[in-house]
Amino acid sequence: MDGDIVLRPIKLRDQKAWREVNRRNRDWLRPWEATVPPPTATGPITHRPTYRQMVRHLRSEANAGRMLPFVIEYQGRLVGQLTVAGITWGSMCSGHVGYWVDEEVAGRGVVPTAVAMVVDHCFRTVGLHRIEVCIRPENGPSRRVVEKLGFREEGLRPRYLHIDGAWRDHLVFALTAEEVPDGLLGRWHRARSLRERSGNELPGDGRSGNGLPGNGRRNPGIPHAPGN
């Protein structure tokens, strides 16, 4: 929790609020939506899960240590989703962050704050070493989120994820624990305070971002992700 912003595990009883936020933001988020590629003759048949199936999948992955699924609350209202997915242990200890947020709260620092909170949780409590966010080059708002937080841009992954019906290129942004020894949330608050005092406007939140296979918002097929 950080002021009006709360990250908490997603629950089955969030279905009504989650569906309402998604419904209102459908057009805004569609260009960044993770999609399922057409099935091949020998491949499995895939379909978009129901909300209950999605939550059960997220819980199963969380119980297996491969995912951390959260919803984002702002001023007591569910406004988005953030997932740390693709968690790998052993010699890697890394994960991908993905997110999407209600257009109504974009520009209020909700997404950068939520991402900073989850990065600190991953580094300090969970024991991860590296966090990655993958974002489509065209997604300016989501790119500004990671730029404001000081993520390093590492390069381009061609045709990395299936987004909005096609395979899309993604830019890779990352942070390691050594780069934020005093915590990312504190650094974000200090930078934000300096900008506000100097009169510089902070760009708005990204509509979605991706980190697991995702694109900047929920992954319709399984969970979601941000960056894209």
C-alpha positions as CSV (number, residue, x, y, z in Angstrom):
1,M,0.0,0.0,0.0
2,D,1.2,3.5,-0.8
3,G,-1.3,6.2,0.1
4,D,-4.4,5.8,-2.1
5,I,-2.8,3.0,-4.1
6,V,-3.1,-0.7,-3.0
7,L,-1.8,-3.9,-4.6
8,R,-3.5,-7.0,-3.4
9,P,-4.1,-10.6,-4.7
10,I,-6.8,-10.9,-7.3
11,K,-9.9,-12.7,-6.0
12,L,-13.0,-14.5,-7.5
13,R,-15.2,-11.9,-5.8
14,D,-13.5,-9.2,-7.9
15,Q,-15.3,-10.4,-11.0
16,K,-18.0,-7.7,-11.1
17,A,-15.6,-4.8,-10.6
18,W,-13.0,-6.3,-12.9
19,R,-15.5,-6.9,-15.7
20,E,-16.9,-3.4,-15.4
21,V,-13.4,-1.8,-15.7
22,N,-12.5,-3.9,-18.6
23,R,-15.8,-3.2,-20.4
24,R,-15.4,0.6,-20.1
25,N,-11.8,0.4,-21.3
26,R,-12.2,-2.1,-24.1
27,D,-11.5,0.3,-26.9
28,W,-8.7,2.0,-25.1
29,L,-6.9,-1.2,-24.3
30,R,-7.6,-3.3,-27.4
31,P,-4.5,-2.2,-29.4
32,W,-2.3,-3.5,-26.6
33,E,-4.3,-6.7,-25.8
34,A,-2.5,-10.0,-25.9
35,T,-4.2,-12.4,-28.3
36,V,-4.0,-16.1,-29.1
37,P,-2.5,-16.9,-32.5
38,P,-4.6,-19.1,-34.9
39,P,-4.3,-22.8,-34.1
40,T,-2.2,-24.9,-36.4
41,A,-3.2,-28.3,-37.7
42,T,-1.2,-30.1,-35.1
43,G,-1.3,-27.5,-32.3
44,P,-3.7,-27.3,-29.3
45,I,-7.0,-25.6,-29.6
46,T,-6.9,-22.4,-27.4
47,H,-9.7,-20.1,-26.3
48,R,-10.1,-17.1,-24.1
49,P,-10.8,-18.2,-20.5
50,T,-13.7,-17.1,-18.3
51,Y,-12.9,-14.9,-15.4
52,R,-13.1,-17.8,-13.0
53,Q,-10.7,-19.9,-15.2
54,M,-8.3,-16.9,-15.4
55,V,-8.2,-16.5,-11.6
56,R,-7.8,-20.2,-11.0
57,H,-5.0,-20.3,-13.4
58,L,-3.3,-17.3,-11.8
59,R,-3.7,-18.9,-8.3
60,S,-2.2,-22.2,-9.6
61,E,0.8,-20.4,-11.1
62,A,1.2,-18.4,-7.9
63,N,1.1,-21.6,-5.8
64,A,3.8,-23.0,-8.0
65,G,6.0,-20.0,-7.5
66,R,5.8,-18.9,-11.1
67,M,3.6,-15.8,-10.8
68,L,2.4,-13.0,-8.5
69,P,-1.1,-11.8,-9.6
70,F,-2.4,-8.5,-8.2
71,V,-5.2,-6.1,-8.8
72,I,-4.6,-2.4,-8.4
73,E,-6.9,-0.3,-6.2
74,Y,-7.0,3.5,-6.2
75,Q,-9.0,5.3,-3.5
76,G,-10.7,2.0,-2.7
77,R,-11.8,1.1,-6.2
78,L,-10.4,-1.6,-8.5
79,V,-8.7,0.2,-11.4
80,G,-6.4,-2.3,-13.0
81,Q,-4.3,-5.4,-12.8
82,L,-0.6,-6.1,-12.4
83,T,1.1,-9.4,-12.7
84,V,4.6,-10.6,-12.1
85,A,4.8,-13.6,-14.4
86,G,7.4,-16.0,-15.9
87,I,9.2,-16.2,-12.6
88,T,12.3,-18.3,-13.0
89,W,14.4,-19.4,-10.0
90,G,17.8,-21.1,-9.9
91,S,20.6,-19.1,-11.5
92,M,18.3,-16.5,-13.0
93,C,15.8,-15.4,-10.3
94,S,13.9,-13.1,-12.6
95,G,10.3,-12.2,-13.6
96,H,8.3,-10.1,-16.0
97,V,5.9,-7.4,-15.0
98,G,2.7,-6.7,-16.9
99,Y,-0.1,-4.3,-16.2
100,W,-3.2,-2.4,-17.4
101,V,-5.1,0.4,-15.8
102,D,-8.4,2.3,-16.1
103,E,-8.2,5.2,-18.5
104,E,-10.0,7.4,-15.8
105,V,-7.0,7.2,-13.5
106,A,-4.2,7.4,-16.1
107,G,-1.9,10.3,-15.5
108,R,-2.2,10.2,-11.7
109,G,1.0,8.2,-11.1
110,V,-1.0,5.0,-10.3
111,V,0.9,2.7,-12.7
112,P,4.5,3.9,-11.9
113,T,3.7,3.7,-8.2
114,A,2.3,0.2,-8.5
115,V,5.2,-1.0,-10.6
116,A,7.7,0.5,-8.1
117,M,5.8,-1.2,-5.2
118,V,5.9,-4.6,-6.9
119,V,9.6,-4.3,-7.8
120,D,10.5,-3.6,-4.2
121,H,8.4,-6.5,-3.1
122,C,10.1,-8.8,-5.6
123,F,13.6,-7.7,-4.7
124,R,13.2,-7.4,-0.9
125,T,10.7,-10.1,0.0
126,V,10.4,-12.6,-2.8
127,G,14.1,-12.8,-3.6
128,L,14.2,-12.0,-7.3
129,H,17.2,-10.4,-8.8
130,R,15.9,-9.0,-12.1
131,I,12.6,-7.6,-13.3
132,E,11.8,-7.1,-17.0
133,V,9.1,-5.2,-18.8
134,C,8.5,-5.6,-22.5
135,I,6.7,-2.8,-24.4
136,R,5.7,-2.2,-27.9
137,P,7.6,0.7,-29.4
138,E,4.3,2.4,-30.4
139,N,3.1,2.4,-26.7
140,G,4.4,5.8,-25.7
141,P,2.5,6.0,-22.4
142,S,3.8,2.7,-21.2
143,R,7.3,3.5,-22.2
144,R,7.1,6.6,-20.2
145,V,6.3,4.6,-17.1
146,V,9.5,2.6,-17.2
147,E,11.5,5.6,-18.3
148,K,10.3,7.6,-15.2
149,L,11.2,4.6,-13.0
150,G,14.7,4.3,-14.4
151,F,14.5,1.0,-16.2
152,R,17.3,0.3,-18.6
153,E,16.4,-0.2,-22.3
154,E,18.1,-3.4,-23.4
155,G,17.0,-3.8,-27.0
156,L,14.3,-5.0,-29.4
157,R,12.8,-8.5,-29.5
158,P,11.3,-8.9,-33.0
159,R,7.8,-10.4,-33.3
160,Y,8.0,-11.3,-29.6
161,L,4.3,-11.4,-28.6
162,H,1.0,-11.9,-30.3
163,I,-0.8,-8.6,-29.7
164,D,-4.1,-7.4,-31.2
165,G,-4.1,-10.2,-33.7
166,A,-0.5,-10.2,-34.9
167,W,3.1,-10.9,-33.8
168,R,4.6,-7.6,-32.6
169,D,8.0,-6.3,-31.8
170,H,8.7,-5.3,-28.2
171,L,11.4,-3.2,-26.5
172,V,12.9,-4.8,-23.4
173,F,13.4,-2.7,-20.2
174,A,15.0,-4.2,-17.1
175,L,16.2,-3.5,-13.5
176,T,18.3,-5.6,-11.2
177,A,18.4,-5.4,-7.4
178,E,21.8,-3.8,-7.4
179,E,20.4,-0.8,-9.3
180,V,17.9,0.1,-6.6
181,P,19.6,-0.7,-3.3
182,D,17.5,1.8,-1.4
183,G,14.2,0.7,-3.1
184,L,12.5,1.8,-6.3
185,L,9.4,3.3,-4.6
186,G,11.5,5.8,-2.6
187,R,13.5,6.8,-5.6
188,W,10.2,7.3,-7.6
189,H,8.7,9.5,-4.8
190,R,11.9,11.6,-4.6
191,A,12.0,12.1,-8.4
192,R,8.3,12.9,-8.5
193,S,8.7,15.5,-5.7
194,L,11.6,17.2,-7.4
195,R,9.7,17.4,-10.7
196,E,6.6,18.8,-9.0
197,R,8.6,21.4,-7.2
198,S,10.4,22.4,-10.4
199,G,7.1,22.7,-12.2
200,N,7.8,20.0,-14.7
201,E,4.7,18.0,-15.7
202,L,4.9,14.2,-15.2
203,P,3.7,12.3,-18.2
204,G,0.6,10.2,-17.7
205,D,0.5,6.5,-16.9
206,G,0.8,3.9,-19.6
207,R,-2.4,2.3,-20.6
208,S,-0.8,-1.0,-20.2
209,G,2.5,-2.6,-20.2
210,N,3.9,-5.9,-20.4
211,G,6.4,-8.0,-18.9
212,L,5.4,-11.5,-19.1
213,P,4.2,-12.3,-22.4
214,G,1.9,-9.6,-22.5
215,N,1.7,-6.2,-23.7
216,G,0.8,-3.7,-21.4
217,R,-2.3,-5.0,-20.0
218,R,-4.0,-8.1,-19.2
219,N,-3.2,-11.2,-21.2
220,P,-6.6,-12.3,-22.3
221,G,-5.4,-15.9,-22.8
222,I,-4.0,-16.4,-19.5
223,P,-3.2,-13.6,-17.1
224,H,-2.2,-10.2,-18.3
225,A,1.0,-8.4,-18.6
226,P,2.1,-4.9,-19.3
227,G,4.5,-3.1,-21.3
228,N,3.3,-3.5,-24.6
